[in-house]
Amino acid sequence: MLHSNATRNTRREFLAAGASLVGLGLVPGGACAAPGTQAQRPSSDADELDEGYARIAARFPDANFHASNHAPMVAEVLFVLGRAERIEPWLDENLDDHVPGKPASEPIDPARWRAALGRNERFADWQAYFRNAFEEADWRTVLGTWVPRLAPGLAGAATHGLIRSGHAARALAARENPIRKVELATGLAYWAASYVELPWDGTLALESSVSAAFAKVAPRRPELAPPEGNIVTGLRALQETPSFRSVAGFVDPSEPERLLSESASVFARAYLRNPDRRIAFVHSITAPSALRLLAPYLDAESLRLGVRYAWQAAAGLYAVYGDPSGSAPAESEPATVESIVARAVETGGTHTLKLTEACLREHALSRDAALLLAADDAIRDARM
């Protein structure tokens, strides 16, 4: 169905509004951000974020491909939550020892870029490529070109390339400067170097809602326990799971704003029903929500492509880690937003902070209490 320009604009505004914590009242003085904008922070707070980014960037490249990956996302979240003064202390406590890695050595061939996808050893080469791309074109244009190219492989590195890029793009939209461009280039490089496609046979069996699509996903448990190891190892098991090959075709991406909101609600409930696999299910919420941060820079077709693969990754996490016998926790009154923010910041957990901000952002749009309950639950788990 064709939609009018007015309808398209309304939908894009809805998606852009999700890039901020609109409606949370976290802006100094109690004001709220306008739709489509990030909440305004004092310039000193923005300086704190830039200094954090500079501190992280100084460690690049690192011999550990994944080193420092969570740090810039947490720094940006602390800024958005109005706690920029906590960025430096958090980095003091959480940055690992830096072991210098190999610098960029082989330029990415623009005509053969696909050959460099999913190759960890090309991380520095990819960062150099995107830094150069931002010199030659507006960063928004670069995102519009590269997000659809990278979307089929967003499940790589447990979806962290997508998540890091989304946070970096929001920061760059709020204040455009060289260090924030470096962070976005690094996020995209991480996405490209960790690129992994999950199996899809190309079939379409569209359901009317995310809930209906979710009901068709067959979890491997309890017959098959998740593989030992991290989430990357877990998702590899989907290559040997025939029932998963059609899952990407279960959702209708024609209304991406509805799909993203429904996805956040569905997977918040899946998170609450699977307390033994909290960290895996954190990513089923934060990854699709991170795509919302990139939505303002994508055309309609690219956004539809992105939401399909974001759904696939979240559904893949459920297929591997979900326990269909899990029961929902007893209903309770959600804590207030202010309480959730204060306790999440005090806890300082990497996944707690990222999940809290994503849940609050999605709750501001849908008002689904399950999102507040998921954030509150993460705060209670010291392992997060």
N, C-alpha and C positions, 0 to 999 in steps of 0.2 A: 504494500500500500504506500502511495506517495503522500508525503506530509507537506503542509505549507511551510514557508520559511519562518512564519511566526511560531509554528509548533516546534520546529527544529530549535529556534532560539530559546524558547521556553525550556525545552529539555536540556539544552546546553547550559543554561543558567542554573537549572536544578543541580546538574552535575558539578558545576563550578562552585556552587554554594557548599557542596560537600567537601571542598578543599580547605575550608576553614572550620573553626569551631563556632560557627554561627549559632547564636541562641544560647550559648553556655554562660554568658555573663562573666567571662574570665578576663576581659579587657580591663586594664586599670581604670578605676572609677566606676566600674559596673556597666560600662557601655558594651554593646554587642557589635560584632562585625556586620558590615553590610553584605547581603548576598553576593557571592562571586568574589569576595575579597578575603584575605587573611586578616585575622584580628590584628589591629595595630598595636605595636609594642614600642616602648621607649627606645630611642636610638642606642642607648647604652646596652639594652638587651640584645639588639641586633649585633652590636660589637662583640658581645660575649659569644654569640653563635659563630661569628666570623673567626674569632680567635680559636674557638674549639675546632672549627674546620681546618684552620691553618696548622694547628698542632697535629691533627690526624694526617693531613696531607704530607707533612714533613716526614712521615714514616713510610711513604710509598717510594718504591715497591718493597714489599715484605716477602721474605722467603715462604711464609705461611700464606697461601693464597687467600685464606679467609680472615686473616688478621685484621683487626680494627673495623670489620664490616658492620658490626652492630653500633659501634661508637657514634658515627655521624647521625644515624637514625635517632638514637637516644638524645643526642644533643639538640636536634631539631625539635623533637617532641617536648623536651624541657622548655625550649623557647616558646613553642606554641601554647603550652600549658601555663605560661607566665612565670616560669621558674628558671630563667636564664642564669641566675646567680649560682645555680647548682651544677651548671655544665662543667666548670673547671674541677670542682671537687669530685664529680662523678668520673671524669677522665683520670684524675689522679688515682682513683681506686680501681679502675677497671681496664685501663689499657695494658695489654700484655707487653712483655719485653720485645723490642724491635730487633729483628734479624734481617738485615738488608737482603733483598732479592735482586734478581737480574733486571737491569733497566731495559727500556724498549730497544729492540735491536733490528726487527724486521718490519717495515711498514705494512700495514694492512692494504692489500691490493683492492682498490674500489671495484674492480671488475670481477674479483674472486673472493669477496668478503665471506661468502658462505663457507669456504674452506677453513676459515679461522674460527668459526663458531664452535663453542664447546671445548675449546683447547685452553686449559688452565695456564699453560706456559706462554700464552699470547696476551695475558692480562695487561701487562705494561704496554704492549703494542696497541691494544684496543684503547687504552686510556689516551695514548698519544694521538690516535686517530680521532677520537671525539674532541679532544682539546683543539686540534687543528680544525675540525669541522665547525666548532663554535667561533673560530676566528674568521672563517669564510662565510658563514651564514648565521642568521638569527637562531638562537638555541631552540626557540619554539618550532621553527621550521625543521630543525634537525630531529626533534622529538617526533614531529608528524611523519617524518620519513622512517625513523628507526623503530619506533614502538611496534608498528605492525610487522616489521621484519623479525623482531625479537619475540613477539607474543607467543608463537607456537612453542617456544622453548622456555617459557617463564617459570616452569616447575623446577628448573635447575637450581642447585644450591638452596633447596627448600624454599624457593620463591624469593630469596633475599635480593636478587638483582632488581626485580620489579619493585620491591618494597623500598629499597634504598633509592632508586631512581625517582619514585614518587615523592618521597620526603625531600629529596634534593630539588626537584622541580618546584615544589611549593615554596621552599626557601628562596630560590632564585626569582620566583615571581614576586616575592615580597621585597627583595632588595637585590638588584642586579649588580654584581661585581665579579672580579676575576676568581676569588677563592670559591665562591659558590658555583661558578662555572666548572672549576676543577672538580668539585664534589659531584656535580651532575655527570661530568665526563667519566668519573671513576665509577659511579653507580651503573651507568650504561655499559662501561667496560666489564664490570663484574657480571652483569646480565649476559653479555655476549660471550665472555670466556667460560661461563658456567652453563651455557645453553644446553638444555636437554628436553627433547620432545617425549611426551607420554603417548602411548599407543592410542590411535583412533582409526577406525576402519572407514571413516568418511560417511557413514550412514546418518540419516536424520530421522528421529522419532520424537518430534517436538512435543513437549508437555506445556500445559497452560500456565504453570507456575514452577518456581524453584522447589517448592515443597513436593509437588508431584514428581518432578525429576529426581529429587533426592530419594523418594520412596522406591525408585527403580534401581538405585545403586546397590549392588550386592556386596556387602562387606565380607572379607576373607575370614574374619573371626566369627565364631570361636574355632572353626575347623583348622584354620591356619593362623598361628601366632605371628605377629610382626617380626620381620628379620631382626637379628641382633645388629646394633649399630645405630647410626643417626638417621634423620629423616631422608637424607639422600639415598641411603641404602634401602630404606623402607619403600620409597617410591619406585626403585628399580624392580621391585617384586611385581609391579603392574605389567611389566613386559611378559610375565608368565601367568597372567590372570585374564583368560579369554573373555570373561564376563564384562571386563572393563572396556573393551575395545570400542563399544558403541556409546559410551557415557557422554563424550563431548557433544554428541548430537541430540542429547535429551532436552537442552534448553533452547528457548526461542530468544535470540539476542536482539530482536527488533526494537525492544524498549529497554535500553541498557540501564536507565536510571531505576526502573522497577526491578530489574534483575539484580543489580548491585545491592539495593536495599533488602530485597527478599533474601538474597544470599547471606547477608550479614545476620539477619534474624535466624535463618535456618541453622547456620553453622554456630551461632552463639548457643543455641539450644543443644546442638551436638557436642559442643565443648562442655557444657554443663552436665551432659549425660555420660561423659567419658573422663572422669577426674584422674584416672591413672595415665592418661595420655594428653595432659593439658598442653604441653609445649607443641606437640604436633597440631593440635586443633587451634592453637593461637594463629598459626599461619593460614588456616582455612578462613579466618576472618580478616587478618591484616593484609593478605595478598590481594583479594578482590577489592578491598577498600582502598589499597594503594593505587589501583587502576583508576579509581575516581579522581585521585590527585593529578593524574595525567590526562584525564578526559578533555579538559578545555583546549588541549593542543592537538586533538585528533579529529579527523573527519568522521562522518557517520559510519562509513564502512570499516575503518580502522578500529573504531570503538566497539562495534559489534564483534569484530574478530577478537579483540582483547578480552571482552567479557566472556566469550565462549571458552577461551583457554584458561581464564581465571577460574571459571566454574569447574573446568576439567581438573585443574590442580587441587582445588578444595575438595572435590568429590573423590579424587585419588587418595587424599589423606584420610578421608572417611573409609574408603574401601580397604585401606591397609590397617588403619588403627581403630576404626569404629567397632564398638561392641553393640550389636543389636539388642542385647539383653539389658543394656544399661537403662536405668530409670532416671527420670528427671528428679532433681532435688525438690524438697518441699517448697511450696511457694512462700515467698517472704517479701517484705516491703523493701524495695531497693534503697540503698543509701543515697544521700544527696550527691549531686555532682561535685560540690565543693569538698565534701568529705572524701570522695573517691580520689580526687586529684591530690589532696593533701597527703593521704595515706600512701598512694602510689609513689609519689615523689619521695616520701620518707623511706619507703621500702627500697627504692632504687633499683629494683630488678629489671634487667634488660627487657625481657618479654612482658613483664608486668606493665612497664611504662608504654611500650609500643601498643600493646593490646588496649590499655586504658584509653589512650588518645584515639585510637581507631573506633572503639566502641562508643566513646562520647561523641565523636564526629558523626557516626551513623545514627546514634540515638537522636541527635539534634534534627535529623531529617525524618526519621520514622516514628520516634517516641516509643519504640518497643522496649519495655522494661527488661526483657531478657538480656539486652546489651549492657545495661547497668549491672545486672546480676553477674554477668560474665566478667566484667571489669572488677567488680568487688571480690569475686572468687579468686581472681589472679593475685590480688593483693594479699590474700590469706595464705598463699602457698610460697613458702620461703625459697623453694627451688627455682622459682620463676625469675 
